[in-house]
Amino acid sequence: MAVSVDTVYQRVLAAANKEQRGYITPIEFNLMANQAQMAIFEQYFYDRGQTERAAGNDLSHSDPDDILEEKIDIFSVTEELVQNQFTPIILVPNQLEPVDIYRVENVFLTIGERAVNCEKISQKDFQVIMNSRILHPTIDRPVYTMSALGAQYQVQVFTPTLIDDTTPREEGVVSANMIRVPSKVEWGYVVVNERALYNAARARNFELHISEETNLVNKILELAGIILNKPGLVQIADSEDIKRIQQQKM
């Protein structure tokens, strides 16, 4: 369930007007809303590193790692990769635009009914592994490298059947589990009598987990205080953040 962009906007306006800090225009809100959503989204991956080192509990609804994974899973996609027309071994996502990909979690090769995870290797280790009889990739242990060309991710998968043109090629499908970025947020509106009125048909809600509504409001208020030079909004946001953190620790 997504977070309503209109609900967040009205709460932000209410907090700003209550403190007489001025009006936040739809354009200003949309800019800050997208920045806030991305900041919260990226924080998930830093937090996941912390929770993986901490002991969890048996209750999935209260285990920090399970809660984070639930929030991240909203953006998880599994997609078959297709060969780039210029080379037989560079594969790119079939559906997602390059800028939509935040990270590639893992790559796997499916031959028939069997799926094998590909081991990621660095560009630095590539020549060593490819020239080693022991480390050289096999069908049971395919490897891949990943690089970026501008905004484009390129995944190169190496197995004997994908490298050596003299070897009969088995029919294999390369797929990847990826995390996409959240879609752009927009408080859609129409102008009537010089006043912006909400238009749901033009709006795009936040894609974050419903539990992030309060966090989004606080983050946008904090950004408003910094960007719009309204220090009082930063204090409101900081106060609400302290309350939220204390509640999470109880």
Buried (B, 14 or more C-beta within 10 A) or exposed (E): EBBBBBBBBBBBEEBBEEBEBBEBEBEBBBBBBBBBBBBBBEEBEEBBEEBEEEEEEEEEEEBBBBBBBBBBEBBEBEBEBEBBEEEEBBBBBEEBEBEBBBEBEBBBBBBEEEEBEBBEBEEEEBEEBBEEEEBBBEBEEBBBBBEEEEEBBBBBBBBBBBBEEEEEEEEBEBBBBBBBBBBEBBBBBEEEEEEBEBEEEEBBBBBBBEEBBBBBBBBBBBBBBBBBEBEBBBBBBBEBBEEEEEEEEE
